[in-house]
Amino acid sequence: MSSTPTRNIALTPVLEDYIRAQVASGHYSNASEVVRAGLRLLMERDQAMPRPKLVERDRPAR
């Protein structure tokens, strides 16, 4: 049994089609690999260009 946590996510039809196409092309073995690759790219992007910190005026009112 895998110790990897699982998540249920809702995808738009466009994203679902893209994932299916990636798996069908042979680039990835399954949908989880496609999602993990996308998340790794987001992590790399965020590390390369940190987001600016919110200043008080940018914070939503409570």
C-alpha positions as CSV (number, residue, x, y, z in Angstrom):
1,M,0.0,0.0,0.0
2,S,1.3,3.4,-1.0
3,S,2.0,6.0,1.7
4,T,1.5,8.9,-0.8
5,P,-1.4,11.1,0.1
6,T,-4.2,11.4,-2.3
7,R,-6.5,14.3,-3.2
8,N,-9.7,14.6,-5.1
9,I,-9.8,17.6,-7.4
10,A,-12.4,19.0,-9.8
11,L,-11.1,19.7,-13.3
12,T,-12.7,21.6,-16.2
13,P,-13.4,19.6,-19.3
14,V,-10.5,21.3,-21.1
15,L,-8.0,20.3,-18.4
16,E,-9.4,16.7,-18.3
17,D,-9.0,16.5,-22.1
18,Y,-5.5,17.8,-21.8
19,I,-4.5,15.2,-19.2
20,R,-6.1,12.4,-21.2
21,A,-4.2,13.5,-24.3
22,Q,-0.9,13.6,-22.4
23,V,-1.4,10.1,-21.1
24,A,-2.6,8.9,-24.6
25,S,0.5,10.4,-26.2
26,G,2.7,8.2,-24.0
27,H,4.4,11.2,-22.4
28,Y,3.0,10.2,-19.0
29,S,1.7,6.9,-17.6
30,N,-1.3,8.3,-15.8
31,A,-3.1,11.4,-14.8
32,S,-1.2,11.7,-11.5
33,E,2.1,12.0,-13.3
34,V,0.7,14.9,-15.5
35,V,-0.6,16.8,-12.4
36,R,2.7,16.2,-10.5
37,A,4.7,17.5,-13.5
38,G,2.5,20.6,-13.6
39,L,2.9,21.3,-9.9
40,R,6.7,20.9,-10.2
41,L,6.7,23.5,-12.9
42,L,4.7,25.9,-10.6
43,M,7.1,25.3,-7.8
44,E,10.1,26.0,-10.0
45,R,8.4,29.2,-11.3
46,D,7.6,30.4,-7.8
47,Q,11.2,29.8,-6.6
48,A,12.6,31.7,-9.6
49,M,10.3,34.7,-9.1
50,P,9.0,35.1,-5.6
51,R,5.7,36.8,-5.3
52,P,5.6,40.3,-3.8
53,K,4.4,40.5,-0.3
54,L,1.0,42.0,0.3
55,V,1.0,45.4,1.9
56,E,-1.8,46.4,4.3
57,R,-3.9,48.1,1.6
58,D,-3.9,45.0,-0.6
59,R,-5.4,42.8,2.1
60,P,-9.1,42.0,1.9
61,A,-11.3,43.5,4.5
62,R,-12.5,41.2,7.2
